[in-house]
């Protein structure tokens, strides 16, 4: 026991430990400052008056309108895109992502092209390459019946996406998405989805209609405009 105590004491006296401890404290101070400066708007009762909880995002898809014009923003390998196609049978599915030179390695768009070659050839699936906030500008207003957001999860990006999507979805349309959570603990990455969604719902008179309750932190949401 004494040897362990002596070792720990000696370790704390090393320059490496002191540097590590100093860096950790600076990180904590920076994190706390950023957290205090975050925009946090509390939801009102009208923003959750029809809220329903669901087990997972596959169950969420079962609640989405079928045979509609849909977009998935943030596609990665297209794994969830397959669920969208299978469960909701969209009339048209737009897959929007940067792919090359962006979030993922170059050439990933070719993986997605191969995966959905049949659907692309049939005109059912269309790949729109670029950042979501840039690609969305190319679509007419009132175009999508519903969309699913799964991009970088930051407050700014999500806020900018919502500002565009409120114009791009049809009246009564649904904006759904992933990662309605404080962050990714494994990657030490603080998200801003909750803040952006809550702020949007309160300021724009929208309501959360679905929230999933997976045991992990990858939870999904769905929102729509409150009827007057």
Secondary structure by P-SEA (a helix, b strand, c coil): caaaaaaaaaaaacaaaaaaaaaaaaaaaaaaaaaaacbbbbbcccccccccccccaaaaaaacccccbbbbcccccaaaaaaaaacccccbbbbbccccccccccaaaaaaaaaaaaaaaaccbbbbbccaaaaaaacccccccbbbbbccccaaaaaaaaaaaaaaccccbbbbbccccccccccccccaaaaaaaaaaaaacccccbbbbccccccccccccccc
